[in-house]
Amino acid sequence: MPIMNKLFSPGSWRAWALPWALLALLAQAANGQERQMLDRIVAIVDTGVVLQSEVEARLAEIYTNALRENRPEPDLEDIYDDVLEALVLESLQLQIAERINIRFDDDTLNRVLESMARNSNMSFDEYVGNLEQAGAYLRTREQVRRQLTLQELQRGLVNQRIRITDQEIENFINSEMGQELMQPDYFLNHMMVPFAADEENESRERKIAYAQQLVERLEAGEAFVQVRAEAIEGGQFPVTATDFGWRKLDQIPALFAGIVEELAVGEIAGPLDAANGLHVVELADQRGSTSRLVQQTHLRHIMLSPNEIRDAEQSLAEIERLRERIVAGEDFATLARQNSDDDSSVVAGGDIDWINEGAMPQSWADAVSGMEIGDLSEPVRTEGGWHLIELLGRRTTDLSQELTKAEAENVLRNRKFDLELQNWLIEIREEAFVEYVD
């Protein structure tokens, strides 16, 4: 794989998120370069430059990663030109990102650093402290910022170039690979009360009774992970567990596979008697199910927002007057077209069509929850202003076909992304002014 693929592929920031001890080595290398006054411009890239210190730091990073992952030591002289070219491409992309105003604030950077700290089994403060001690904190923040910027730029500009046709989606869904990928995934919680091969009947009976007690606790509402942890740490009998994670049905042991399909999320099965013991399983979660029933609500609304001539209190008073006019018999849609500040629905008389459960603002959901079809809400406040909401209908819809198509399109888009990314990088490289400095 070309080096630029390794350094700039989406999601690659984890690859260069080195443990702090390794970052210390890079810091020492950088300090050594400064002492020897080796830093100089090695390439002019449009309005930017690439410095010798950047190349040396990237080479040190590649070398350190190879040692950490027990790979053969790279020949740094052989890969020098590739690394320099990768940094030229990075400079070009960062200049484009600057022109279109892609930026990330400190809160976003801190969230990424918190994730890196968790991956290193440290608290945020511990992780930052270690980076500061190694002299690598500011450089690491800048690396995170630059990588997030590259990812956002690539996602935005490269995805615009990708076209997925309806026929491609249908062909993929009907293919063998598509059928396999579209199968549901199941996440199982599991525990087992083991049997010995020569277990006596009386002992087996006691274990069966114990396993049933565990199931009864789960069915009474206790959390599976809590019940399992207590049983493992100090239960009446030894208890073991298997971490299955997310699996397709054909990857689940045959003992559970036939049962899992019939379970609802959160439902318990067991004790299941097998040769090695008594098993208890919970379907903790499921994704990609073939039947996806979604509750939908049909609404229309009128929104009044505070503005230069009407403050929040005046907006509330005005929307209350509109409510009185609707209750008195005036047409909702007409008043919405004449008064609503919501540009997206004003032409449709305030109609915002069917909304999936969980997709509306919480204040709307609270207001609508107790309403009957045809009811008109009291004024509802959101960040946008004051709203009158009319409930037009409720229904349960199977969105399996739409969601399956969306998943298929996502798979196809991901397949095309890397190739389109390389094409785009070639294009911006060919259009750029680049001069290498000897």
N, C-alpha and C positions, 0 to 999 in steps of 0.2 A: 504493500500500500504506500503511495507517495506520502512523504512527510507532511505536506500541507493538508492531506486528509486527516492525519492523526491530530494535527495541531488545531484545526479549525472546524472539525465536524461538530454538528449540534450536540450539546450535552457533554462536550469533552472536558469541561472545567474540572470534573472529578479526577481526570487522568493527571492533571498537573497540580492538583491540590495535595502537595507533598506533606508528609509528617514534618513537624517543626525541626526535628534534628537534621533532616535532609536539606531543608531550607537554610539552615545554618551554614551548610557547606557552600551553598550558592552565594550566601552573603559574604563568606570568606573569599570566594573567588572574585566577586565583584570588588571587594576592598583591595584585593591584590592588584586588580587591573587598574584601579584608581592610583595606587601608589606608583605603578610603573608607567602611568600616563599613556596608556594604550588607547584610550577612547578617541575615536575620530569618526567622521562621516564616511561610510562605505557605499552608500547609495543615495541619490537624490530621487525622490518619488513624487512627481507633480509638485505640490506645495509642501511636502514633508521630506523627512530624511530617515535613513536607517543608520544607527550608530554601531560601531564595532562592539561596544559593551553589550548591546542587545543580542548580537549574534553569539558572543561568548556565553552570555547567560543562558540562551536557549540551548546551546550545545551542552553546557554543564547540566541543564535540566534533563536532556535526552540521555546523557551518560549516566546520571544518577538514577533515573527511572529504570534503565537497563540493569544496573546493579541490583536495585531493589527487587526487580521481578525475575532475577536469576536468568537473564537473557545474555547472549554473548555481548561483549563490550563493542560498541560501535566504533568504526574508524572515523574519528571526527574530521579528519582531512577530506575523506571521501564524501561526507555528507554536508560539508561546509556550504557548497553552492546551493544545495537544496534548501538548507535552513535560511540562507540569505534570501532566496527567492520567496520562501514562505513569509518572511518578514516584510518583503516588498508588497506582497498581496495583502498582508494584514494592514500595512500602512494605507494602502489604497482604500480598503474597506472602511477603516476608521475615519478617513477623510470624507467618504460618502456619508457615513453615519453622522458626522458633525454637520454636514450641509443640510441634512434632512432632520436635524435636531433630535437624534436618538440619545437619550441620557438616562442614567439611573441614579436615584438619590441615595443618601447614606442609609436610610432605613432598609432599602432593598439589599444593599451590600451587606448590612449586618445580618439580614435573614440568611443569606448565602453562607456567611461565615459561621453562623449558628449551626447550619446543617453540616458544614465541614467539621466543626467542633464535635458534634454528635458522632460523626463517622470515625472520629479519633478517640471516642469515649472520654471526652473532656467537656467541662462546662465552657460557655462562651468566654468568661473571664480568664479561665485557665489557658484556653487556646490562644487568645489574644496576648496574654502574658508571655507565653512561650515564644510566640512570633516576635514580640518586642525584644525579648532577651536574645533571640537569634539575629536581631537586626533586620527582620524580614517582614514586619507588619505592614508598613506602607507599600512595599513592593507587592505583597500579596493582595492587598486591597485594590491596587491598580490592575493587577492581573485579573481579578474577579470582574472589575468594572469593564475592562477591555473585552473579556470573553463574553460577558452578558451583552455587550454592545454588538459584537460580531454575530452572536446567535440571533438577536432581534433583527438586525439588518438582513441576515440571510433568510430568516423565516419570512420576512415581509416581501423582499424583492424577488427571491427565488420562487416562492409559492405563487406569485403573480404570473410567472411564466409557465406554470404547470397547468395543463388542461386534461381533465378526466371526462370522457364522454359517457353517456348513459349506457351505450353498448359495451364499453369496457367494464363498467360496473356489473352489468348483467352477466357478461362472460366470466368474470371473476367469481361471482356468487355461485354460478353453476359449475365451476371447475372443481376438481377433487381437492386442490389446495384450499380453495375458497370455502368449500363445505367444512373442511377440517378447522379452518381458522374461525369460522362463524359458530362453531359449537359452543355451548355454554361453558363457562369456567366455574368451578365450585371451590369454595374455601371451607375446609373441614377442621373443626376442633376434635381432638381425639384423646382418649385415655383407655388403659387396659388394666384389668386385674389379672395377672398372669396365673396360669396353671402349670404345675409340674407334670411331667409325663406320667409319673406314678402317684398322682394326687389321690388321696383317699376320698371316698364319697362324702364323708362327714365334713371334711375340709372344703370340698367343692361346694357343698350346700351353704356353708358359712360365707364363702366368697360370693356366691350368687346372691345371697341376702344382702351382703355389703354393697355389691354393685347396684342392686336395686335401690338401696338407700341413696346412693349417689345420684341415680336417675331421678328419684323423687325430689331431691333437693333442687336439681336443675329444672324440673317441671314446675316446681313451686316458685321459680323466678330467680334463683341465685345464679350469678354469672359463672359460666363454664370455667373460665380461666381461674377464678377464685376457688371454686370447688376442687378443681384438679390440683392446684398448687397446695391446698391444705391436705389433700389425700396423699400427694407425693411426699410432703414434708413429715407427716405424722399420722397417717391413716391407720385403720385397724389392720390392713393388709398392704403389702407393697403394690404400688401403682406406677405404671410406666406410660409414656406418651410418645406419639409420632407427630412430627411437624410436617403435615402434608403440603401446606401452602396452597397456592392456586393450581388447580389441575383440571384437565379435560376429563370427561367421563371415562374414556378408555385408559386413563393413567391412574385411576383410583382402584384400589384392591377390589377383587371380585366380591368379597364379603360385603362391601359397602355400596358398590356401584349400583346394584339394583334398587337399593333403598334410597340413595341420595336423590334420584330423579323424582321421587314422590314426596320429598321433604320440602316444607316451606322454610324460608330463612328464619333461623332461630329455633327450629324444631329439633327435638332430640330423638335419637334411635338407640335402643339398647335396653338391657345388656344383650349383646350378640354373642352367642356361644360359639367359639372356635377352638381348634385343637390347642392353641397356645394360650387361651384365656378368654376372659369376658371383655368385650369391647363396648365402649360408649362413644357415640359420635354426635356432633352438632353441626348442622349446616349453618356456618357462621355468616356466609355471604355468598352471593351468586351474581355473576355478570354475564351479559351476552345471552340471556335466555331467549328461547324461540318465541315465547309469548310475553309481550311487554305491555301490560295494561296500565294506562296512565289516566288519572283523574284530570279532567279539563273543565275550565269554567269560562263561559262566554260573558264578556262585560262590555259596557260602554261607559264613558266618563266625560266630565267637563272639568277642566283644570283652569284655575285662576292663579297666576303667579304675581307676587309683589313686583312693582316696577317704579318708574320715576314719578308717576302720578297716583300710585295706589300702594300703600304700605300693607303689611301683613294683616292688620286688623281690618282695614278697609276691604281687602280681598275676601276675608272671611264674611264680612257683612254682605258683600255683593253675592257670594256664592250661596249664602242663606236665602237671599231674595230670589235667586234663580231656582232654588229648591222649592220655594213656595209657589212659583209660577208653574213648575212641572206638576206639583201635587194638585194645583188648581186646574190642570188639564192641558197646558201648553205642550207642544211637541218637543221631546228631549233632543232629537237630532237637529231640529232647527235652531234651538238655543245653543247647542254645542257648536254648530257652524258659525254662529254669530258671535260667540263669546269665548270659546275655549282657547287657551294659550298653548295647547299641545299640537304642534304642527303635524305630527305623524298621524293623528287621528281626526283632525278637525274636518277634513273633506268628507270623511266617512260618517260624519255626525257623531263623532266620539267613539265609534265602534272600534275596539281593539282586538276583535276576533277571539278565538279560543286560546286560553293560556294554560299551559301545563302546571300541574300541582307543584308548588315550590318555586315557581318562576315569578310570582308577583311580589311586590313589596310587602313586608310583614304587616304594616298598618292596613293595607288593603285586605290581606288575608284575614286579619282579625275582624275587620268590618263586614266582610262578605260571609264569614263562616256561619253566622246565625241568620242569614237572609234567605227568603224564599224567592223563587223565580218571579220576576216582575217588581221586586222591592227596590226602593231607592234608599241609598245610605244617607246618614247624616254627613256633614262635611268631614272629610278625612285629610289629615295633614301629612305631607311628605316634604322632602327637601325642595321639591319643585314648586310647592305651593299647596293650595287647597283644592280638594276634589269632591265631586259628586259622582257616585258610582251606582249604576243600575245593573242588576243581575239579570241576564237574558237567558241563561241556560246552564245546565250541568250535564256531563256525560262521562262515560268510561270508554276510552279509545285504545285499541290495540295498535301501537306504533312500531310493532316488530319489523314490518317491511321497511318503513322509513329509516329506523335506526340501523337495520342490517345494511341498507344501502350506504348510510353515512359511514359505518365501520369499514365497508368495502372500499369506499372512496378514500378513506384515510390510509388504508393499507397500500392502495395503488399510489397515492400521493407520496407516501414515505419511500416507496420503491423508486419513484422517479426523481426524488429530491436530490440524491447524491450526484446523479448524472447531470441534472440541470444546474446544480451548484458548480460543478466543474466547468460546464459550458459558460456559465456566467463569469466565473473567475478568469477564464481564458479571454473573454470579451473585454472585461475591464482592464486586464493586463495589456492587451494589444492596443487599447485606446489611450493608455497612460504614457506620460513622459517619464522614462526611467533612465538614469545615468549612473553607472557604477564608477566609484572613485578608487583608483589604484592606491 
